[in-house]
Amino acid sequence: MSIRILLAHSEPIAREGLYKLLVAHGIEIVATPHTLAGVRAALEGGAPDVILIGPSFPDGDILQGMQSIRGTHPRLPILVFAPFEQAAWLARSVALGASGCVTGDATGEELVATLRSVAAGESVWRRDQLRRVTPGLAHATVSNEPDVHLTGRETDVLLELCKGSTNRQIAELLGISYETVKEHVQHLLHKIGVEDRTQAAVWAVRRGMIA
């Protein structure tokens, strides 16, 4: 099956490597934008079969990119390509309706097979990935519950979790101790009713806390 891919990635080496790999496997690349503005411009010329998109760009991250794409092409299949399976990207991608996420340790054959599956309308999320975020999605759908009120510090911690920051990085950024961050994280997870950082990121995405 011949498929048309829009390859969006901000890093030249990654973009060029993916381009050569996909072309060698007979896949047509319709555009290779390195910015979100470039993605929007490319889509004005017509929708591809799949968008293969990297995690960040000079003018925004994948969350902003997928929100923009969904605004004009709500059913266009999107496959996320990330260097590793970071909780924040996983949560954001599931919450915004991506068809799956492929990490940098995938082989070329696996990537091509995944793209073909996504182009055929399939979801390629693994069961272990969905198990991690499904509870968070369930809680996140109730977005206006009046009994969840985050303090300013809890909001700061949650937003850093969504960026994939570690507890130690959050401590340095906020100027508080590592142990205090651990306490904030545990209290935050309990307050919003989720089990881990990935589910917390999904919760934040669904409530519109990340723009």
Protein Blocks (a to p, Z undefined) as FASTA:
>chain_A
ZZddddddfblklmmmmmmmmmmnopacfbdcfbfklmmmmmmnopcfbdcddfbdfkbc
fklmmmmmmmmmmmbccddddfbdcfklmmmmmmnopabdcdfkbcfklmmmmmmmmmno
pafbdfklmmmmmmmmmmmmmmmbfkbccdfklmmmmmmmmnopafklmmmmnopafklm
mmmmmmmmmmnopabfklmmmmmmmnopaZZ
